């Protein structure tokens, strides 16, 4: 498990850029944290680090549910969904089965039965502008 500490949105974006260098295709990354913890902020850095979008192009897909940033990078937000059936109707399995996909999922921990066993989990805890961030692997080949 890796642990990080950031003290601003800029530092969180920069951390996301660094983490992106370690993500190999295909990958599913669950972003776990309370509302407002900084999940989307971290995604801004990850997509920048992957070279598929600028941070200001990244918004939470809370209402659209899925954003595609190009290059096989998908950003999913399951916050508004209540049941596993609703999540299953999104067709996430199609993304999970792609050899070139990176799927970044906010609130995926709410539906563990639908998530692949092999994944990266990033936990974010926000405290008065600072964030404690930890990442762990579940069966993925991620460089260190």
C-alpha positions, 0 to 999 in steps of 0.5 A: 500500500502506498500512502500520500498527503496533499494540502491543496487541490494543485497537490492532489492533481499533481499526485494524480499525474504521478499515479497515472505513470503507474497505471497499466492497461487494462485497469480498473481504478476505484476512487473511494471517499466521502462526498467532496473528498477529492475523487474528481480532483485526483482524476483530473491529475490522472487523465492529465498524466495519461495525456488524454485531457487537461484538468479543466476538461474533467468534471464529475460525471454525477449526472451523465454517469460516464465520461470518455476522455479518449484513448480508452480512458473512462470516468464513471460516477455511480453516486446517483445509482441505487441498485446493482441492476441500475449499474449493470445496465450501464454495460461496464463489463464492456469497458472491463473487457477491453484490453486498452481501457482504463476505467476510473470509477467513483463510488464503485465500492458501493457495488463490489459484486459488479467490480472486477477482482483485479483492480486498484483502489485509491482511498481519499480522506479529506480534512480541512483542505488536506487529503490523506490518500492511499492506493492498494492493488488487488491482483494488478500489475502496476509498476512501482 
